[in-house]
Amino acid sequence: MTNPLELADLKILLGIDVADTSQDDILNLALDAAWSYIKNYCNRDFIAQDYTETQYFNLSQRDFVVLKQYPVNSVSSLKIDGTTISSDYYELDSASGIITLKFNYLLDEDTDEGIDYCKAEISYNAGYTYDENTNEIKTELSDLYYAGLQLAAMKYYSFSQGRLGLKAVHAGGETINIQDIDEGIPMEIKVVLDRYKRKL
């Protein structure tokens, strides 16, 4: 799994010497757990890659397709009911990942009536560039990046203290460990994640 959260930055956040490799295994687990949580919460992958998705919708109710991933870098193919659509017949908002279809194409040539239910198949590339030298998530989405590091730090403490998935509840003079359903994610982290969440 490609993970843009960098080990060195997590060590700095935790006050661990960057040259100290004694805890790298558990730190990397924490980074992976944090990034997996972010992707699941936001319904996005973020890292630039190729996608193919199929959507069914009623053209009489809407004339657009909301792609699951964004920003969209390119669309390699758009098909409506198996027919390839030229880019002349749709408009792409790259930043939001919304393709708006043009109705002059979406008419039956024989009856001049609009097509209702249709199947859209889209192949496209979306996301941010990430490699060892280029990490657009760190530079362009810095608030998301640092929220991810904070989340990884929380995961690290949870792993290292052997309390993964548990929280302490005080009742009747006793402390009881129970399953932490919402994982105790602080509101300030969720507020950041909500800015990047794809709501479908």
C-alpha positions in Angstrom: 0.0 0.0 0.0 1.4 3.4 -1.0 1.5 5.6 2.0 2.4 9.3 1.7 2.8 9.7 5.5 6.6 9.8 6.1 8.3 7.8 8.8 10.8 10.6 9.6 8.0 13.1 10.1 6.2 10.8 12.5 9.4 10.3 14.5 9.9 14.1 14.8 6.3 14.4 16.0 6.9 11.7 18.6 10.3 13.0 19.7 12.1 9.9 18.4 15.5 10.4 16.9 15.2 10.0 13.1 18.3 7.7 13.1 16.7 5.4 15.7 15.3 2.4 13.9 14.4 0.3 16.9 10.7 1.1 16.7 10.4 1.3 12.9 8.2 -1.8 12.6 5.5 -0.5 15.0 5.8 3.0 13.6 5.2 1.8 10.1 2.2 -0.2 11.3 0.8 3.0 12.9 1.4 4.9 9.6 -0.4 2.3 7.6 -3.3 2.1 10.0 -3.7 5.9 9.9 -3.6 6.1 6.2 -6.1 3.2 5.8 -8.4 5.0 8.2 -8.2 8.2 6.2 -8.9 6.5 2.9 -11.9 4.6 4.4 -13.3 7.7 6.1 -12.9 10.0 3.1 -14.0 7.4 0.5 -11.0 8.2 -1.6 -7.6 6.8 -2.4 -5.8 10.1 -3.0 -2.7 8.6 -4.8 -2.7 9.1 -8.6 -3.7 5.9 -10.4 -6.0 4.5 -13.0 -9.6 3.7 -12.2 -12.6 2.2 -14.1 -16.1 2.6 -12.7 -19.6 1.9 -13.8 -22.6 4.0 -12.8 -26.3 3.6 -13.6 -28.5 6.7 -13.5 -31.6 8.4 -15.0 -30.7 11.1 -17.5 -34.1 12.7 -17.0 -33.1 13.4 -13.4 -29.5 14.4 -13.9 -27.0 14.9 -16.7 -23.8 14.4 -14.8 -21.6 11.7 -13.4 -19.8 12.2 -10.0 -16.6 10.1 -10.1 -15.5 8.5 -6.9 -11.9 9.7 -7.2 -10.6 13.3 -7.7 -8.9 15.5 -8.8 -9.1 13.9 -12.3 -5.9 14.0 -14.3 -7.3 12.6 -17.5 -10.3 10.6 -18.9 -9.2 7.8 -21.2 -12.7 6.5 -22.0 -16.3 7.4 -21.4 -19.0 5.1 -22.7 -22.8 5.5 -22.4 -24.6 2.2 -22.9 -21.6 0.8 -24.7 -21.1 3.7 -27.1 -17.8 5.7 -26.7 -18.5 9.4 -26.2 -16.2 12.0 -27.7 -14.9 14.7 -25.3 -16.9 17.1 -27.5 -20.0 15.8 -25.8 -19.1 16.2 -22.2 -17.4 18.7 -19.9 -15.0 17.6 -17.1 -14.5 19.6 -13.9 -11.1 18.1 -12.9 -11.0 19.5 -9.4 -14.3 18.0 -8.3 -14.4 14.9 -10.6 -17.7 15.7 -12.1 -18.5 15.0 -15.8 -21.4 16.9 -17.2 -23.0 15.3 -20.3 -24.3 17.5 -23.2 -27.9 16.7 -24.1 -27.5 17.3 -27.8 -25.8 13.9 -27.9 -28.3 12.2 -25.5 -31.1 12.2 -27.9 -32.4 9.3 -29.9 -31.8 10.3 -33.5 -35.0 8.4 -34.8 -37.5 9.7 -32.2 -35.7 12.8 -31.0 -36.6 11.8 -27.5 -34.2 11.8 -24.5 -32.6 8.6 -23.3 -33.7 7.8 -19.7 -31.8 5.1 -17.8 -28.3 4.6 -18.9 -25.1 2.8 -18.0 -22.0 5.0 -17.9 -18.5 3.3 -18.0 -15.6 5.7 -17.2 -11.9 4.9 -17.3 -9.8 7.7 -15.9 -6.7 8.7 -13.9 -7.2 10.6 -10.7 -5.3 11.6 -7.5 -2.1 13.2 -6.4 1.5 12.4 -7.5 3.5 10.5 -4.9 7.0 9.1 -5.1 10.2 9.5 -3.1 10.9 13.0 -4.6 7.3 14.2 -5.1 4.7 14.1 -2.4 1.9 16.4 -3.5 -0.3 15.3 -0.5 2.4 16.6 1.9 2.7 19.9 0.0 -0.7 20.6 -1.4 -2.9 18.9 1.3 -0.7 19.8 4.3 -3.6 19.9 6.7 -4.6 16.4 5.7 -1.0 15.2 5.9 -0.4 16.5 9.4 -3.8 15.2 10.6 -2.6 11.8 9.3 0.6 12.1 11.3 -1.4 13.0 14.4 -3.6 9.9 13.8 -0.6 7.7 13.3 0.8 9.0 16.6 -2.4 8.0 18.3 -2.2 4.6 16.7 1.4 4.2 17.8 0.5 4.8 21.4 -2.5 2.5 21.1 -0.3 -0.3 19.7 2.6 0.2 22.1 0.4 0.2 25.2 -1.5 -2.9 24.2 -4.8 -1.2 24.2 -5.7 -1.4 20.5 -9.5 -0.8 20.0 -10.2 -0.3 23.7 -11.0 2.7 25.9 -11.3 3.0 29.6 -14.6 3.7 31.2 -15.0 4.5 34.9 -18.1 3.0 36.5 -18.9 2.2 40.1 -15.4 3.0 41.3 -13.8 0.6 38.8 -12.1 1.1 35.4 -13.4 -1.1 32.6 -11.9 -1.5 29.2 -14.6 -1.6 26.5 -14.5 -1.6 22.7 -13.9 1.9 21.3 -16.4 2.0 18.5 -15.5 5.5 17.1 -11.8 4.9 17.8 -11.6 8.1 19.8 -10.6 10.2 16.9 -10.3 13.8 18.1 -12.8 16.3 16.6 -10.0 18.5 15.2 -8.8 15.6 13.1 -12.3 14.7 11.9 -12.9 18.3 10.9 -9.9 18.1 8.6 -10.9 14.8 7.2 -14.4 16.0 6.5 -13.0 18.6 4.1 -11.7 15.8 1.9 -14.5 13.4 2.3 -16.3 12.3 -0.9 -20.0 12.2 -0.1 -21.7 9.9 -2.7 
